Amino acid sequence: MEQKVSIVVPVYNVEKYLKRCVNSLIGQSYSNLEILLVDDGSKDSSLSICKEYELKDSRIRVFHKENEVLA
């Protein structure tokens, strides 16, 4: 049995690069993977882009949390 691989992608205000990143991941030949997109309170459209991909591909899961600024 092939082992499932989890790929965690931290997301914060990366709308310019996010589609290229996710397209690269879903285009891999290894099919038994899950892609976890973790949005850290982006102010741009990153979260909505993540949600679009989640609807299109069952291997993608989106998590959203408020930004935690470390002092």
C-alpha positions in Angstrom: 0.0 0.0 0.0 1.3 3.4 -1.0 1.7 5.8 1.9 -0.1 9.1 1.9 2.1 12.2 1.9 0.9 15.5 3.5 2.2 18.7 2.1 1.7 21.8 4.4 1.8 25.1 2.6 1.8 28.2 4.8 -0.1 31.0 3.2 0.1 34.7 4.0 -0.5 37.5 1.4 0.8 35.4 -1.5 -1.9 35.8 -4.1 0.7 36.6 -6.7 2.4 33.2 -6.3 -0.2 30.9 -4.8 -1.7 29.5 -8.0 1.7 28.7 -9.4 2.6 26.9 -6.2 -0.6 24.8 -5.9 -0.7 24.0 -9.6 2.8 22.6 -9.3 1.8 20.4 -6.4 -1.4 19.0 -8.0 0.6 18.3 -11.2 3.0 15.9 -9.4 3.0 12.3 -10.6 2.7 11.1 -7.0 -1.1 11.0 -6.6 -1.5 9.7 -3.0 -1.0 13.1 -1.3 -3.0 15.7 0.6 -2.2 19.4 0.3 -2.9 21.4 3.4 -3.2 25.2 2.7 -2.9 27.1 6.0 -3.9 30.7 5.7 -2.6 32.9 8.5 -5.0 35.8 8.2 -4.1 37.1 4.7 -5.3 40.5 3.8 -5.3 39.9 0.1 -7.2 37.3 -1.9 -5.1 34.3 -0.9 -7.8 32.7 1.2 -10.4 32.9 -1.6 -7.9 31.3 -4.0 -7.3 28.5 -1.5 -11.0 27.9 -1.2 -11.4 27.7 -5.0 -8.7 25.0 -5.2 -10.4 23.1 -2.3 -13.6 23.0 -4.3 -11.8 21.7 -7.4 -9.6 19.0 -5.9 -10.5 16.7 -3.1 -6.8 16.3 -2.0 -6.8 19.9 -0.9 -7.9 21.1 2.5 -7.9 24.7 3.7 -7.4 26.0 7.2 -7.8 29.6 8.2 -6.7 31.3 11.4 -6.2 34.8 12.5 -2.8 36.3 12.1 -0.6 36.0 15.2 2.0 38.7 15.2 4.9 37.8 17.4 6.2 40.7 19.4 
